């Protein structure tokens, strides 16, 4: 047994760290939090200082027992969880649950998983920072109050199985309000005039734009008519130097924004891959709102730039963090070794590392030097001017490595190199065009731009961005979708060859890619919360709460006192809303059914958006139909609603039973007797044929047969093949089967043991032998030496085992 036990959060991190430590250290993973508040009850002692009553989840009890056994046997336990508040809380929970003494326990933190950083941390251990723990507990308890007390109000007043959250509800509000802004946007148009001029004595064309836009078509036409036959002279040529400076290194906010633009990654994917890179020792800690680099890092960057590009490309900078209350870490996200320009890994890891390396290196490189030229052209018949702009790159500087992207890459001020031109040159107008252009509404949020907005408003912290977005998508308050462009007409007026002509053209506009749209239920829940819990989901309040968490982390206020200021008025608000607020459904009268002459409504029902023909008070019960994906109760037309009531429809027969096509809460489906079969998105339930329906049914049966490994029908237990391997299903819950266990050999008793968490799988014989040999070698010399090849094999196996 090793003298020193090191506990980290993840197996990947454990594997990397163990490489740097000697045989006296054994590294284990606790797989994140080992205890938490239970899901099905509040478990907070409000009367006793809001004390949380934590529980160890069933799936962590065996792990905790193993950690306790190892910790008891070790001389020193090193708690090496992440350096932020969440990591501090994990170490505190480990100390509490494993009953570790302060004398025996040492807390270490590091910003990167490198040998020097780990050994340095070992030399400088500290105690657990209870202020950071309290800040994490304050966040956990406050968020539990919001979710636990508002959610039942939503169940009663809106729809069952809804949820609310302090940060997720505010993020949803941002998306809903942006959608309202777009719906209320009034489009206007103006005419932008561009012209092509022929230069004297050279066969080159100069492109220029008028310094004014016209609001009306007749104004643009008059300008072009006035320009017909006019003379054009260069009145000014202004050339001035300019420079571009690099962007700062990445933070938790800016990394997913750039990874979204350049790599097409979602926020959750970016953070997952970044965590893999961190745990493998390639980058520093990925949850940070700091843009600072350490002196050591700047030195490594300088060395790499000198080697790869030359001394003139070096310009060291220390950036300052603009985000208020930046507490999460001490450095920006950067490579741990700047001379490592590429890494081993999967495609996503390589691409993200490349992005991080280039951004960090570029931040310490020289400015790009430019020469910008502006040419002003006078018109003899009008007071306006044409302007032509261009730029020349004199020195590339950081642009040699990296160019930052933006959400809007249309830079109309940046042109190419202008042809040689001087003041008083007379120009010949070849062509002028006045094109009708339209104002655009504010763009819908992408995942990355939502993170940027949350950071600007002080909503959440680096560790909460990705989980917040995942939650609102999972809850179906928001969907991430693409929208196709629509065709739009515009006016085009052209002056060419001495004549002005008008025409109407068409263009594609309004396409959306991977943007966030609020769902009907998301809008309804948001509107209810804004009306009844305006304080809780107020942007300023949410940001203020984050500052209070920061104050707790700094030891300036006690978290129980902070909770008093929040909970008492909040709980009163919950009680009043439950008693006094009306039930809401978002009901809208769409029109009248031409057959029955009854009113048709759309609203949110128990299972989602639905249409209803008739009144609930009528003697004859109303009929209902679910809305299709992509349809909204705010915008759906009477014609589209009437289409919904064509379902269910009889498609044909199969095996002596009717096949019925219908629409349900999870989409369109076929019903054959008591069995249901989802209709693929490529098929229309209103047009599907009997032949195609039978194909779908038979394909599903074959798929189900291949999925089933074993079934114990009397106990409602099935052993199935899944996407990530075999698993057990019991009472609609899934249970993992150990990798060393053959699922085809499982008995009913084995399945019950796995469900209860008491199942013991046998390890493969080779690994067990290797373990015994390793233990034996550590205690005594073997009586006989094994042959060279076998001994080498045993040595390799033992080494591999010790790393796990």
BAMI-91163 format. One record per residue (C-alpha): residue number from 1; y, z negated, x. Coordinates in steps of 0.05 Angstrom, whole numbers. Each point is the difference from the previous one (the first is absolute). Layout:
BEGIN
NUM/Y/Z/X
...
This chain:
BEGIN
1/0/0/0
2/68/20/28
3/49/-56/17
4/57/37/-34
5/-2/29/-71
6/55/50/-17
7/10/16/-74
8/37/63/-22
9/6/36/-68
10/-39/64/10
11/-64/21/36
12/36/59/34
13/52/-48/28
14/-56/-47/23
15/-36/56/35
16/63/22/38
17/19/-71/21
18/-69/-20/24
19/4/56/52
20/57/-37/34
21/-29/-70/2
22/-56/-27/44
23/-69/-28/-19
24/30/-67/-17
25/33/30/-62
26/-33/21/-65
27/42/39/-50
28/-15/-1/-75
29/34/29/-62
30/19/-39/-62
31/11/65/-39
32/70/-19/-24
33/14/-60/-44
34/-59/-47/-7
35/29/-35/-62
36/51/15/-53
37/22/-18/-70
38/-55/19/-50
39/10/61/-43
40/-14/-30/-67
41/43/-63/0
42/69/-23/23
43/-26/-56/47
44/70/-25/18
45/16/-73/-9
46/71/7/-28
47/11/-75/-7
48/-21/-14/72
49/49/44/39
50/-32/66/-22
51/-60/-15/44
52/-49/60/-1
53/-73/-15/-11
54/-34/52/43
55/-73/22/-8
56/-48/35/47
57/-25/63/-35
58/-75/5/-10
59/-5/60/47
60/33/-40/57
61/-42/-64/-4
62/-55/23/47
63/53/26/49
64/37/-66/-2
65/-65/-38/13
66/-15/44/60
67/71/-9/27
68/-6/-76/-9
69/-65/-1/38
70/30/40/58
71/65/-40/0
72/-37/-67/3
73/-40/24/60
74/61/26/39
75/43/-43/45
76/64/38/-20
77/16/43/-60
78/54/53/9
79/32/24/-65
80/24/71/14
81/21/28/-67
82/61/45/-6
83/69/-27/19
84/33/8/-68
85/1/-51/-58
86/-65/26/-30
87/-35/-7/67
88/28/-70/10
89/-27/-20/-69
90/-69/28/18
91/-2/-44/62
92/23/-60/-40
93/-55/11/-53
94/-52/7/56
95/23/-66/30
96/-3/-35/-68
97/-67/29/-23
98/-36/-6/67
99/28/-70/8
100/28/14/70
101/38/-53/37
102/67/15/34
103/-30/-22/67
104/-55/52/-5
105/41/56/-31
106/48/49/33
107/42/53/-36
108/15/64/38
109/40/60/-20
110/12/68/31
111/37/64/-19
112/-51/47/31
113/-75/-3/14
114/0/14/74
115/-32/-41/56
116/67/-23/28
117/25/-21/-70
118/-64/-38/-17
119/-4/-36/67
120/74/-17/-5
121/-11/-29/-70
122/-58/-42/25
123/46/-29/53
124/54/-17/-52
125/-34/-29/-62
126/40/-36/-53
127/-11/-40/-64
128/-2/30/-69
129/71/11/-26
130/-1/-37/-67
131/67/31/-20
132/-31/70/2
133/-60/-26/-39
134/46/-31/-52
135/38/66/-7
136/-65/36/-14
137/-22/-54/-49
138/67/4/-35
139/-8/76/-9
140/-72/-8/-24
141/16/-55/-50
142/63/33/-27
143/-35/67/-8
144/-58/-37/-35
145/49/-31/-49
146/32/68/-17
147/-66/35/-9
148/-37/-57/-34
149/55/-17/-51
150/30/68/-16
151/-66/38/-6
152/-23/-38/-62
153/67/16/-33
154/-13/74/13
155/-70/-7/-30
156/29/-29/-64
157/63/42/-6
158/-19/67/30
159/-74/13/14
160/-61/-39/27
161/-19/1/73
162/70/13/26
163/29/-35/60
164/68/-17/30
165/19/-16/71
166/64/-21/35
167/3/60/47
168/-43/50/-38
169/42/-6/-63
170/64/13/40
171/-31/60/35
172/-20/27/-68
173/70/-11/-25
174/28/43/57
175/-45/58/-21
176/14/-8/-75
177/76/-2/12
178/-3/61/45
179/-38/37/-56
180/53/-21/-51
181/54/25/48
182/-36/67/4
183/-8/6/-75
184/74/-15/-11
185/22/47/55
186/46/57/-24
187/-9/61/42
188/63/39/20
189/7/64/40
190/50/30/49
191/5/65/39
192/-10/-2/75
193/27/61/37
194/-30/26/65
195/18/63/38
196/-26/44/57
197/53/28/48
198/-8/55/52
199/31/-18/67
200/44/50/38
201/-34/42/53
202/-68/-35/-6
203/-59/12/-46
204/-5/-73/-23
205/12/-35/-66
206/37/-65/-11
207/-21/-42/-59
208/53/-44/-32
209/12/-43/-61
210/62/-9/-42
211/33/-68/5
212/4/-7/-76
213/-49/4/-58
214/19/28/-68
215/-18/-37/-64
216/-1/62/-45
217/-29/70/5
218/66/36/-14
219/34/-38/57
220/-54/23/49
221/5/71/-26
222/76/-1/9
223/-8/-24/71
224/-48/57/18
225/45/51/-34
226/60/-27/39
227/-41/4/64
228/-18/73/-13
229/43/39/50
230/30/-63/32
231/7/-7/75
232/-37/-57/37
233/25/-29/66
234/-26/-56/44
235/55/-54/-1
236/-34/-54/40
237/-61/-11/45
238/-12/-74/13
239/-53/-20/51
240/-14/-73/13
241/-56/-40/33
242/-46/-42/-43
243/-61/-43/11
244/-61/-24/-37
245/-30/-68/13
246/-73/-19/-12
247/-24/-44/-57
248/-22/-71/16
249/-74/-17/8
250/-41/-9/-63
251/-2/-60/-47
252/-47/-13/-58
253/50/35/-45
254/17/61/42
255/-71/15/24
256/-28/18/-69
257/63/39/-17
258/-8/45/61
259/-76/3/-6
260/9/24/-72
261/49/55/21
262/-36/23/63
263/-73/-15/-14
264/-5/-4/-76
265/-28/-71/3
266/7/-50/-58
267/30/-68/16
268/-68/-35/-6
269/-34/51/45
270/55/-6/53
271/-6/-76/1
272/-76/2/1
273/-1/49/59
274/55/-40/36
275/-42/-63/-8
276/-60/36/31
277/44/22/59
278/25/-72/8
279/-69/-30/-2
280/-25/51/51
281/56/-21/47
282/39/65/-3
283/65/-23/-33
284/38/-65/-11
285/-2/-39/-65
286/14/46/-59
287/35/-48/-47
288/71/-8/26
289/71/12/-21
290/26/-2/71
291/21/62/40
292/4/-37/66
293/-42/17/61
294/-17/-51/53
295/27/9/71
296/-72/13/22
297/-7/55/-52
298/65/32/20
299/-22/-1/73
300/-65/35/-18
301/38/52/-41
302/48/13/57
303/-58/11/48
304/-36/48/-47
305/64/41/-15
306/15/5/75
307/-71/24/14
308/-6/49/-58
309/71/27/-8
310/44/-22/57
311/54/-52/13
312/55/38/-39
313/-40/-11/-64
314/3/-76/5
315/50/-41/-40
316/-24/-70/-17
317/24/-30/-65
318/-9/-67/-35
319/6/9/-75
320/22/-56/-46
321/-35/-17/-65
322/43/12/-62
323/-48/-32/-50
324/24/-70/-19
325/-51/-55/10
326/-45/40/46
327/-53/-53/16
328/-66/35/3
329/-6/20/74
330/38/8/65
331/-10/73/16
332/0/68/-33
333/-65/38/-9
334/-14/33/67
335/-58/21/45
336/-29/-54/44
337/-6/49/58
338/54/54/5
339/-40/41/50
340/-54/10/-53
341/27/62/-36
342/-63/9/-41
343/-58/-44/-22
344/-73/5/-20
345/-10/-9/-75
346/-4/38/-65
347/50/54/-19
348/45/-48/-40
349/2/-51/57
350/17/54/51
351/56/30/-43
352/32/-67/-17
353/-4/-24/72
354/33/65/23
355/56/-12/-49
356/11/-72/24
357/-3/20/73
358/51/57/-8
359/48/-41/-42
360/-1/-58/50
361/7/43/62
362/56/41/-33
363/39/-65/-15
364/7/-11/75
365/20/71/18
366/67/34/10
367/43/26/-57
368/-6/73/-17
369/65/37/20
370/26/54/-46
371/59/47/-5
372/22/11/-72
373/44/59/-18
374/39/11/-65
375/32/67/-15
376/54/4/-54
377/13/68/-34
378/64/14/-40
379/0/44/-62
380/63/43/-9
381/-2/-4/-77
382/-22/-73/-10
383/19/-70/26
384/-73/-20/12
385/-36/8/67
386/-70/19/21
387/-33/-45/51
388/-56/17/48
389/-36/-56/37
390/-48/1/57
391/-25/-44/57
392/-30/9/69
393/-48/-51/31
394/27/-15/70
395/-50/-54/19
396/-61/-17/-42
397/-6/-74/20
398/-45/-38/-49
399/-10/63/-42
400/-49/22/54
401/-47/-52/-30
402/19/-16/-72
403/42/22/-59
404/9/-49/-57
405/-13/26/-70
406/38/-17/-63
407/-15/2/-75
408/48/58/-5
409/-6/48/59
410/51/50/-27
411/55/-4/51
412/51/53/-20
413/47/-20/56
414/-49/19/55
415/-4/74/16
416/-25/41/58
417/39/27/59
418/63/39/-21
419/13/68/30
420/60/7/49
421/64/-4/-41
422/74/-16/13
423/65/-14/-38
424/34/61/-32
425/-65/40/-3
426/1/43/-62
427/-65/-3/-40
428/-30/50/-48
429/-30/-28/-64
430/-69/29/-10
431/-21/-42/-60
432/21/-62/-39
433/-43/-37/-51
434/19/-54/-50
435/-63/-35/-21
436/-3/-51/-57
437/-29/-65/27
438/-16/-62/-40
439/10/-74/12
440/-64/-39/11
441/-20/-67/-28
442/-18/-56/47
443/-70/12/28
444/-58/-39/-27
445/-28/-52/48
446/-57/16/47
447/-40/-59/26
448/40/2/65
449/69/6/-33
450/-18/-58/-46
451/-16/-43/61
452/68/20/28
453/35/-20/-64
454/-37/-66/-4
455/21/-16/72
456/73/18/-15
457/0/-48/-60
458/-37/-55/38
459/-59/3/-48
460/-65/-22/33
461/-16/-4/74
462/-39/45/48
463/-67/-30/-20
464/13/13/-75
465/22/73/-3
466/-68/34/0
467/-35/-51/-46
468/58/4/-50
469/-6/76/-6
470/-76/-4/-5
471/6/-52/-56
472/48/40/-45
473/-44/62/9
474/-63/-39/-15
475/31/-32/-62
476/18/70/-25
477/74/-20/-7
478/14/58/47
479/-37/64/17
480/7/42/63
481/0/73/-21
482/21/71/17
483/42/39/-49
484/3/76/0
485/66/37/7
486/31/31/-62
487/36/67/-5
488/76/-2/-7
489/51/56/-9
490/64/4/41
491/59/48/6
492/10/41/63
493/65/38/14
494/1/48/59
495/55/38/35
496/-29/58/38
497/24/71/17
498/66/-11/-36
499/-31/-21/-67
500/-10/-68/-34
501/-64/-6/-41
502/-30/-57/-41
503/-73/-13/-13
504/-46/-54/-26
505/-57/-23/47
506/-55/-52/-6
507/-23/-53/49
508/-52/-54/4
509/27/-71/0
510/-19/-72/-12
511/-67/-5/35
512/-22/-70/18
513/-53/-20/50
514/-32/-69/3
515/58/-33/-38
516/-3/-65/-40
517/7/6/-76
518/1/-59/-49
519/-54/1/-54
520/14/-17/-73
521/-29/-69/9
522/40/-9/64
523/64/17/-37
524/-17/-46/-59
525/-18/-59/44
526/63/10/43
527/45/3/-61
528/-32/-63/-29
529/9/-38/66
530/72/24/9
531/16/-25/-70
532/-36/-67/4
533/-5/-17/75
534/62/34/28
535/9/-54/53
536/-70/5/29
537/2/76/10
538/74/3/20
539/8/34/67
540/48/-52/27
541/-44/-58/-23
542/-61/30/34
543/38/9/65
544/28/-71/-5
545/-70/-28/-8
546/-21/36/64
547/58/-34/36
548/-24/-67/-26
549/-69/14/28
550/34/15/67
551/36/-67/-4
552/-66/-36/-13
553/-30/37/60
554/58/-25/43
555/-8/-71/-24
556/68/-1/-34
557/-27/-18/-70
558/-64/-30/-27
559/-42/47/-41
560/-13/-49/-57
561/75/-8/-10
562/8/76/-1
563/-55/4/-52
564/35/-51/-44
565/62/44/-3
566/-42/59/-22
567/-56/-27/-44
568/35/-44/-51
569/48/53/-28
570/-53/53/7
571/-52/-39/-40
572/51/-13/-54
573/14/75/-4
574/-75/14/-7
575/-6/-49/-58
576/60/29/-36
577/-24/72/8
578/-69/-17/-26
579/30/-33/-62
580/58/45/-17
581/-11/71/26
582/-27/55/-44
583/-64/40/15
584/17/69/29
585/-38/65/0
586/53/52/17
587/-14/32/-68
588/36/66/-14
589/-1/43/-63
590/-19/71/22
591/-1/35/-68
592/-42/12/-62
593/-71/25/-3
594/1/67/-37
595/-68/-13/-32
596/7/-72/-26
597/76/-3/-1
598/-6/-68/35
599/44/-24/57
600/-26/10/71
601/16/-53/52
602/-14/-7/75
603/-4/-68/32
604/-37/-44/49
605/-65/-25/-29
606/-54/-47/25
607/-29/53/45
608/62/38/19
609/48/53/-28
610/-23/26/-68
611/21/39/-61
612/-6/-26/-72
613/1/37/-67
614/19/-46/-58
615/26/-70/-8
616/-38/-64/17
617/17/-26/-69
618/-29/61/-37
619/-62/-10/-43
620/-34/56/39
621/-5/-20/73
622/40/41/50
623/-35/47/48
624/10/-4/76
625/-5/44/61
626/11/-17/74
627/52/38/40
628/-24/43/57
629/15/-13/73
630/70/24/16
631/25/-8/-72
632/54/-52/-15
633/19/-35/-64
634/73/13/18
635/-5/76/5
636/-63/24/-37
637/15/51/-55
638/-27/2/-71
639/-40/63/17
640/-34/-34/59
641/-16/-61/-43
642/-32/43/-54
643/-45/31/54
644/-26/-70/16
645/-27/-9/-70
646/-46/60/8
647/-45/-49/37
648/-54/-23/-10
649/-33/67/-13
650/-73/19/-6
651/-20/45/58
652/-73/14/-17
653/-68/-34/2
654/-48/-20/56
655/-68/-34/-5
656/9/-5/-75
657/67/-38/4
658/72/21/-9
659/45/10/61
660/70/-25/-15
661/61/12/45
662/52/-56/-4
663/57/-32/38
664/-3/-72/23
665/40/-49/42
666/-31/28/64
667/8/73/-19
668/-40/52/-40
669/-75/-10/-8
670/-63/25/-35
671/-41/-45/-45
672/-74/13/-10
673/-31/-55/-42
674/18/-66/34
675/14/32/68
676/67/24/28
677/16/54/51
678/68/11/32
679/29/70/-8
680/26/26/67
681/74/16/7
682/-17/74/6
683/-27/1/-72
684/41/-4/-64
685/-32/-45/-53
686/31/43/-55
687/-34/63/26
688/-63/-24/35
689/-63/39/-23
690/-69/-27/-17
691/-30/32/62
692/52/-31/46
693/-8/-68/-34
694/-75/1/12
695/12/17/74
696/46/-61/7
697/-51/-46/-33
698/-58/25/44
699/42/-4/64
700/17/-73/-16
701/-73/-17/-14
702/-21/28/68
703/56/-37/35
704/-19/-66/-34
705/-74/10/18
706/18/9/74
707/45/-61/-2
708/-52/-48/-28
709/-45/-34/52
710/-28/-57/-43
711/12/-32/-67
712/-17/-68/-28
713/19/14/-72
714/-18/-68/-29
715/49/-33/48
716/53/54/-4
717/-5/12/75
718/1/69/33
719/-6/21/73
720/42/63/10
721/21/49/53
722/75/0/8
723/55/34/39
724/-3/-54/54
725/-75/-13/-2
726/-50/-36/-45
727/25/-57/-44
728/-20/-45/-59
729/33/1/-68
730/-6/-61/-45
731/44/-17/-60
732/48/55/20
733/9/-31/69
734/-20/32/66
735/-35/-35/58
736/-10/27/70
737/-70/7/28
738/-6/-19/74
739/-6/61/45
740/-64/-27/31
741/-35/-2/-68
742/-38/60/-29
743/25/4/-73
744/-66/31/-23
745/-37/-64/19
746/45/-48/-39
747/-34/-44/-52
748/33/-32/-60
749/2/-66/39
750/33/35/59
751/54/29/-46
752/13/-68/-31
753/6/-30/70
754/51/53/21
755/40/-13/-63
756/0/-75/13
757/17/10/74
758/-63/-34/26
759/-39/62/22
760/-21/2/73
761/-15/68/30
762/-43/7/62
763/34/32/60
764/-35/58/35
765/-53/-22/50
766/33/31/60
767/65/-37/-10
768/-37/-66/-9
769/-39/12/64
770/64/16/38
771/32/-64/-25
772/-59/-41/23
773/0/33/68
774/74/-12/7
775/-7/-74/-18
776/-59/-7/47
777/37/32/58
778/58/-48/-10
779/-46/-61/5
780/-52/16/52
781/-26/54/46
782/-58/41/-27
783/-67/-10/33
784/-11/75/6
785/50/55/13
786/-1/57/-49
787/-5/71/27
788/67/29/20
789/8/46/-60
790/-19/-53/-51
791/44/-53/33
792/59/47/-2
793/-13/15/-73
794/-4/-74/-16
795/64/-13/38
796/37/54/-38
797/-26/-25/-67
798/21/-72/17
799/70/22/19
800/8/39/-64
801/-24/-58/-41
802/48/-49/33
803/59/45/-19
804/-17/-2/-74
